[in-house]
Amino acid sequence: MKKVVFYGRYSSNNQTEQSIEEQLHVCQKFAELNDMQIIAEYVDRAISGKTDERQAFQKMITDSRKKQFEGVLVYKLDRFARNSFHAAIYKQKLKENGVRIISAMENIPDAPEGRLLEGIIIAMNEIYSEDLSQKVSRGLAESFSKGYYMKKIPPFGYQIIDRKLVIDETTAPYAGEIFERLVFIDVLREYSPLNLL
C-alpha cells in the first residue's frame, strides 16, 4: 500500500471549512480505490495558490525529506499551486525526495505524456487565476463607482442599506463625539508647550 499525504487549500474567507472537508472526502475515496493510505493531512485556509508562503504547504515540502510518504494527494492540481513557476520548483523538490503529486479529480498518467498534461493543467490554472483576479478588480471598481459598499460590516456610525452606506441615526452621534475628542487630543498634543500629552 502506497503511503501518501493529503494537501488541501481554499483561497478566500468567502469559502468555508466545508471546502476542505469535501476535498478530503474525495481524496479519501480515491485513496481507497487506488491502494493508498493517507498518513497525514496538510491544510492551508484562506490562502491563495499563487503564493508559496503557505505554512502547511511549506511544512509538507520539508516533511517530504523524511521520506515517510511517496505521494501528495490533492483534490485538483490547482490546490497545489496556481503559479507555474512555484509548481515546477516544488514538484522538483518533491521528486528529489521520491514524492509525486497525485490529483484525485484529474486523470493524469504516471508517464511522459502525464507530465505534459500536468504542465498544461497548471498553466491553464494560472491563466484562469489571473483572469479571475482581473474580473474581480473590474467588478469591485464598477461597484465602487456606483457607490456600493463591498464589506459586510459597516464603519461605526453607519449601516448598510441596499449595499450603500447610510448614516445610522442611533450610533452616528457617538461616532461624531469620538472623532471630535480624538481631533481635540491631537491638537493638544501638537500645540502643548510642555508636551504633557
C-alpha positions in Angstrom: 0.0 0.0 0.0 1.4 3.4 -1.0 1.7 6.0 1.8 0.6 9.4 0.8 -0.3 12.7 2.5 -3.3 14.9 1.7 -2.9 18.6 0.9 -5.9 20.8 0.9 -6.4 24.5 0.4 -9.0 27.1 -0.2 -8.4 30.7 -1.4 -10.5 33.1 0.5 -12.6 33.7 3.6 -15.7 33.6 1.3 -15.0 29.8 1.1 -15.6 27.6 4.1 -14.2 24.8 6.1 -16.6 22.6 4.2 -14.5 23.1 1.1 -11.6 21.3 2.8 -13.9 18.6 4.1 -15.1 18.0 0.5 -11.6 17.9 -0.9 -10.5 15.4 1.8 -13.6 13.2 1.3 -12.9 12.9 -2.5 -9.2 12.2 -1.8 -10.0 9.5 0.8 -12.3 7.7 -1.7 -9.6 8.0 -4.3 -7.0 6.6 -1.9 -9.2 3.6 -1.0 -9.8 2.8 -4.7 -6.1 3.1 -5.5 -4.5 1.1 -2.7 -3.2 4.3 -0.9 -3.0 5.2 2.8 -3.3 8.8 3.8 -0.9 9.1 6.7 -1.0 12.9 7.3 -3.1 16.0 6.3 -1.7 19.4 5.5 -4.3 22.2 5.2 -4.0 25.9 4.3 -7.1 28.0 4.9 -7.9 31.3 3.1 -4.5 31.4 1.2 -4.1 31.9 -2.5 -2.4 29.2 -4.5 -0.5 32.0 -6.3 1.9 32.3 -3.4 4.2 29.7 -1.9 4.1 31.4 1.5 1.7 28.8 2.9 2.6 27.4 6.3 1.1 23.9 5.9 2.4 23.7 2.3 6.0 24.5 3.4 5.8 22.1 6.3 4.7 19.3 3.8 7.7 20.1 1.5 10.0 20.0 4.5 8.5 16.8 5.8 9.0 15.1 2.4 12.7 15.0 3.1 12.0 12.4 5.8 10.9 10.0 3.0 7.9 8.7 5.0 5.4 9.2 2.1 5.5 8.6 -1.6 2.8 11.0 -2.8 1.0 14.2 -2.2 -2.7 13.7 -2.9 -4.7 16.7 -3.9 -8.3 17.2 -5.0 -7.0 19.0 -8.1 -3.7 20.4 -9.2 -4.9 24.0 -8.6 -4.9 23.2 -4.8 -1.1 22.5 -5.0 -0.3 25.7 -6.9 -1.8 28.3 -9.3 1.7 29.6 -10.2 3.5 27.5 -12.8 6.9 28.7 -11.6 6.2 27.6 -8.0 4.6 24.4 -9.2 7.8 23.5 -11.1 10.1 24.3 -8.2 8.1 22.4 -5.6 7.4 19.5 -7.9 11.1 19.1 -8.4 11.8 19.3 -4.6 9.2 16.6 -4.0 10.7 14.5 -6.9 14.1 14.7 -5.3 12.6 13.2 -2.1 10.9 10.4 -4.0 7.4 12.1 -3.8 5.0 12.7 -6.7 1.8 14.8 -6.9 -1.4 12.9 -7.4 -4.7 14.5 -8.5 -7.8 12.8 -7.4 -10.0 14.5 -10.0 -7.7 14.8 -12.9 -6.8 11.5 -14.6 -3.0 12.1 -15.1 -1.0 9.0 -16.0 2.4 8.5 -14.4 4.2 8.7 -17.8 5.9 11.3 -20.0 2.6 12.3 -21.5 1.2 12.7 -18.0 3.9 15.3 -17.2 2.9 17.2 -20.4 -0.7 17.1 -19.4 0.1 18.2 -15.8 2.1 21.2 -17.2 -0.8 22.2 -19.4 -3.3 22.0 -16.5 -1.1 24.0 -14.2 -0.6 26.7 -16.9 -4.4 26.8 -17.5 -5.0 27.2 -13.8 -2.6 30.1 -13.6 -4.2 31.8 -16.6 -7.7 31.2 -15.0 -6.5 32.7 -11.7 -5.1 35.8 -13.4 -8.2 36.3 -15.5 -10.4 35.9 -12.4 -8.4 38.4 -10.5 -8.8 41.0 -13.3 -12.6 40.3 -13.4 -12.9 40.7 -9.6 -10.9 44.0 -9.7 -13.1 45.3 -12.5 -16.2 44.3 -10.6 -15.1 46.0 -7.4 -14.2 49.2 -9.3 -17.6 49.2 -11.0 -19.4 48.7 -7.7 -17.3 51.4 -6.1 -18.2 53.8 -8.9 -21.9 53.2 -8.2 -21.4 54.0 -4.6 -21.8 50.4 -3.3 -20.1 49.4 -0.1 -18.4 46.0 -0.6 -17.6 44.9 3.0 -20.0 43.0 5.3 -19.5 45.2 8.4 -20.1 49.0 8.1 -17.9 51.6 9.9 -19.2 52.7 13.3 -21.9 55.3 12.8 -23.2 53.8 9.6 -25.4 51.0 8.4 -25.7 49.2 5.0 -28.9 49.6 3.1 -29.2 48.3 -0.4 -25.4 47.8 -0.5 -24.8 51.5 0.3 -23.5 53.2 3.4 -26.2 55.2 5.2 -25.8 57.2 8.4 -27.1 55.2 11.4 -29.0 57.8 13.4 -28.6 55.7 16.6 -24.8 55.4 16.6 -23.8 58.4 14.5 -23.8 60.9 17.4 -21.4 58.7 19.3 -19.1 58.3 16.3 -19.1 62.1 15.9 -18.2 62.6 19.5 -15.4 60.0 19.4 -14.0 61.8 16.3 -14.1 65.2 17.9 -12.4 64.0 21.0 -9.6 62.4 19.0 -9.1 65.6 16.9 -9.0 67.7 20.1 -6.4 65.4 21.7 -4.3 65.5 18.5 -4.5 69.4 18.6 -3.4 69.4 22.3 -0.5 67.1 21.5 0.7 69.3 18.7 0.4 72.7 20.4 1.0 71.9 24.1 4.2 73.8 25.0 5.0 71.2 27.7 4.2 68.2 25.6 2.2 66.8 28.5 0.0 64.6 26.4 
